[in-house]
Amino acid sequence: MPTFPTLNPPVRVLMGPGPSDTHPRVLQALAKGTVGHLDPYYLEIMNGLQEMLRMLFRTKNQMTMAISGTGSAGMEATVVNLIEPGDSMIVCVNGVFGGRMLDVAQRAGATVTKVERPWGEVFTPADLKAALASAKPKVVGIVMAETSTGAYQPIEEISKVVHEAGALLLVDAVTALGGVPVEVDGWNIDAIYSGTQKCLSCPPGLSPTSFSPRAMDVIMNRKTKVQSWYLDVSMLANYWGQNRVYHHTGPINMTWGLYEALCLIHEEGLENCFARHLRNHRALKGGLAAIGIKYSAQEGHQLPMLNAVTVPEGVDDAAVRSALLTRFGIEIGAGLGAYNGKVWRIGLMGFGSRPANVLLFLSALEQLLAEQKYRFTSGASVAAANESYGKGA
Ligand SMILES: *Cc1c(COP(=O)(O)O)cnc(C)c1O
């Protein structure tokens, strides 16, 4: 037999746009024994998982489950189940993931109207008025936490105008869920999807998803079959609902992982979990400000879990990121698309949102910035972060 490299992944501190650090308890859960996908024990865990997801999404939606696949599978599932060929859909695009949803909607045969805002900014209800009146959409899709720009989109007001126009609201909560409050029932969201590897402290592999009764009504009364057999929610409902009919084999061990991750969030308490994300964000932001590094997303609409900052003038973007990784084991994200070479994306997601990561990152960054001859007061970022923690804010 030829020799292959031993599987020995390096220890990393994942502070990019995802995947984020997996919690050790989740890693242990993944290693527990595999059972059958119709084993009574597995069904019991599925029930618990659905109930914990409902609590996290703050919904009573019966159809709340984990789709097999990453966040993009959730995106695809929500779009292809609600859209039939020729249906009108508005997609809000202010970054990479809105753009991806637009592509998915077009592939599903929707007549798509694109509403745009500049990268780093968010949508107001007024931005949608004209398009809602002319496109008469069946569905409006929007990204709550645009991971490519760090912009934090308010949903409640948008939801009102979308429903006044008689449309369904589809929300991308891939990076939002677990990091900031998501109120599926309170905000009248009809379809929503997330991903395990952003703020849920899990590896990638599942997409928590929820459909309102109104959305399920639309799905159950389609004229045409859903284009995707794998993601057909009417069939998935037979497995996740009372009937427990085999559809595809559930990813058993990933289910253990997500179950444990949801236990961790509920043990901490949702409000405490969101407060922790905010506390670490403020410390990081204070630290970066102290050495002259500014956020690129609109002030007042910055995500706590994804900190997009402008690479300082004269500093080599790629050299810093590469040294962070090779010398400190820290991964941060590069700018995508229009932000290429101009922006760093620093994630503080789930288990990764902790003071140890903030302080490690700031001190490592200072060392590298000094080597790049960037001028700042040495030690100022760590001092400012500590001051922020000291305020207990
Ligand atoms: C990461 C991400 C996705 C895609 O999820 P994958 O797990 O990479 O498939 C979609 N939307 C947003 C906002 C994301 O951050």
PDBQT file of the ligand as one rigid body, heavy atoms in Angstrom, charges set to zero:
ROOT
HETATM    1  C1  LIG A 401     -21.840  30.753   5.145  1.00  0.00    +0.000 C 
HETATM    2  C2  LIG A 401     -23.079  31.377   4.611  1.00  0.00    +0.000 A 
HETATM    3  C3  LIG A 401     -23.894  30.751   3.662  1.00  0.00    +0.000 A 
HETATM    4  C4  LIG A 401     -23.515  29.455   3.005  1.00  0.00    +0.000 C 
HETATM    5  O1  LIG A 401     -23.413  28.432   3.892  1.00  0.00    +0.000 OA
HETATM    6  P1  LIG A 401     -22.483  27.154   3.563  1.00  0.00    +0.000 P 
HETATM    7  O2  LIG A 401     -22.559  26.439   4.864  1.00  0.00    +0.000 OA
HETATM    8  O3  LIG A 401     -21.146  27.663   3.218  1.00  0.00    +0.000 OA
HETATM    9  O4  LIG A 401     -23.136  26.397   2.477  1.00  0.00    +0.000 OA
HETATM   10  C5  LIG A 401     -25.056  31.376   3.280  1.00  0.00    +0.000 A 
HETATM   11  N1  LIG A 401     -25.403  32.579   3.779  1.00  0.00    +0.000 NA
HETATM   12  C6  LIG A 401     -24.636  33.223   4.679  1.00  0.00    +0.000 A 
HETATM   13  C7  LIG A 401     -25.072  34.548   5.197  1.00  0.00    +0.000 C 
HETATM   14  C8  LIG A 401     -23.452  32.637   5.118  1.00  0.00    +0.000 A 
HETATM   15  O5  LIG A 401     -22.685  33.291   6.003  1.00  0.00    +0.000 OA
ENDROOT
TORSDOF 0
